[in-house]
Amino acid sequence: DVYDTMRQLIANYHPHLAICDKEIAILFKEKASTIGTVTVAGKTKKAPSILGVLGNVDYKFIIEIGADVWQELPDPKRVALLDHHLCGCKAVEDADSGNIRFFVQPADVSFYKDEVARHGFWRTSGSTPSPTVIKDLFGEEEDKDGEDED
């Protein structure tokens, strides 16, 4: 069950979400979204407050997953996908008021293959990766016919 997996991930890696583990909705839509040529397997959103009015749960987050992608993934990658989305869910207590603030944190790393090839990891370490690191991160280069290069 996807909720059991989510709760296990929260217990092991996201203890700050234990206060709202029953307030995270996981929704499956028939087909994953695409942006350009990239398939977006899932999205994490802060739940709108209107959901609390419509139902009896004051949801904090919504994790939306493309069912078509989910069905193709082996179990370890399903767990990794859920963990990825939980990494974006943040619950932080305000030291002064004691109120909990819920928000979706952007991913720590976001870059394009061409950017890294030209400028290295300029946003983080500033180092220039070896060609094997680029290949490990992004896979084989495709030629103009759409086939992988050797």
C-alpha positions in Angstrom: 0.0 0.0 0.0 1.4 3.4 -1.0 0.4 5.0 2.3 2.2 2.3 4.3 5.3 3.0 2.2 4.9 6.7 2.8 4.6 6.3 6.6 7.7 4.0 6.6 9.7 6.7 4.7 8.5 9.3 7.2 9.4 7.2 10.2 12.9 6.5 8.7 13.9 9.7 7.0 11.3 12.5 7.5 10.5 12.6 11.2 9.4 16.3 10.9 6.4 15.0 8.9 5.2 12.7 11.6 2.9 15.4 12.8 1.1 15.5 9.5 1.5 12.0 8.0 -2.3 11.6 7.9 -2.6 15.0 6.2 -0.6 14.1 3.1 -2.8 13.1 0.1 -1.4 10.9 -2.6 -3.3 11.1 -5.8 -2.8 9.0 -8.9 -3.8 10.6 -12.2 -4.2 8.4 -15.2 -1.3 9.8 -17.2 1.9 11.6 -16.1 2.3 15.2 -17.2 4.9 16.2 -19.7 6.8 19.4 -20.0 8.3 19.6 -23.5 9.9 16.3 -24.0 10.3 15.4 -20.3 7.8 13.2 -18.5 7.0 14.5 -15.0 6.4 11.4 -12.9 4.9 13.4 -10.0 4.4 16.8 -8.4 4.3 17.9 -4.8 2.0 20.8 -3.8 1.0 22.5 -0.7 -2.7 21.6 -0.2 -5.1 24.5 -0.6 -7.1 25.3 2.6 -10.3 24.7 0.7 -9.8 21.0 0.9 -10.3 21.2 4.7 -13.7 22.8 4.1 -14.7 20.1 1.6 -13.6 17.1 3.6 -12.9 16.2 7.2 -9.1 16.3 6.9 -7.0 19.4 6.9 -4.5 18.3 4.2 -1.0 19.9 4.3 0.4 18.4 1.1 -0.7 16.7 -2.1 1.6 14.3 -3.9 0.3 13.7 -7.4 1.7 10.7 -9.3 1.2 9.6 -12.9 -0.3 6.1 -12.7 1.2 5.1 -16.0 4.7 5.8 -14.8 4.0 4.3 -11.4 2.9 1.0 -12.9 6.1 0.7 -14.9 8.4 1.3 -12.0 9.9 -1.5 -10.0 9.3 -1.3 -6.2 12.7 0.3 -5.3 12.1 3.1 -7.8 8.5 3.6 -6.5 10.0 4.1 -3.0 12.6 6.5 -4.4 9.9 8.5 -6.1 7.8 8.8 -3.0 10.9 9.7 -1.0 11.8 12.4 -3.5 8.4 14.0 -3.1 8.5 13.7 0.7 11.9 15.5 0.7 10.1 18.6 -0.6 7.5 18.5 2.1 8.6 20.7 5.0 7.1 21.3 8.4 9.0 23.9 10.5 8.1 25.2 13.9 8.4 29.0 14.4 10.6 29.5 17.5 8.7 32.5 18.7 5.0 31.5 18.1 5.3 27.8 18.2 3.1 27.6 15.0 4.1 25.0 12.4 4.7 26.4 8.9 4.1 23.9 6.1 5.7 24.5 2.6 7.2 22.8 -0.4 10.9 23.3 -0.6 12.5 23.3 -4.1 15.0 20.6 -4.9 18.6 21.2 -3.8 20.0 20.7 -7.3 18.5 21.9 -10.5 20.6 22.2 -13.7 20.7 21.3 -17.4 23.2 18.9 -19.0 24.5 21.6 -21.4 25.0 24.0 -18.5 27.0 21.5 -16.5 29.1 20.5 -19.5 30.0 24.2 -20.2 30.3 25.7 -16.7 30.6 22.8 -14.2 28.8 22.7 -10.9 28.9 26.5 -10.6 25.9 26.7 -8.3 27.3 24.3 -5.7 30.9 23.3 -5.4 32.2 25.2 -8.4 34.0 22.1 -9.6 34.2 20.9 -13.2 32.9 17.4 -13.5 34.7 14.8 -15.5 33.0 13.5 -18.7 32.2 10.2 -16.9 30.3 12.1 -14.2 28.2 13.9 -16.9 27.6 10.5 -18.5 26.7 8.9 -15.1 24.2 11.8 -14.4 22.6 12.1 -17.8 23.3 8.9 -19.7 24.6 8.4 -23.1 24.6 11.2 -25.7 22.1 10.7 -28.5 23.1 11.2 -32.1 21.0 13.1 -34.6 19.1 9.9 -35.6 18.0 9.4 -32.0 20.2 6.4 -31.3 22.8 6.3 -28.5 26.4 6.9 -29.4 28.9 4.2 -28.7 
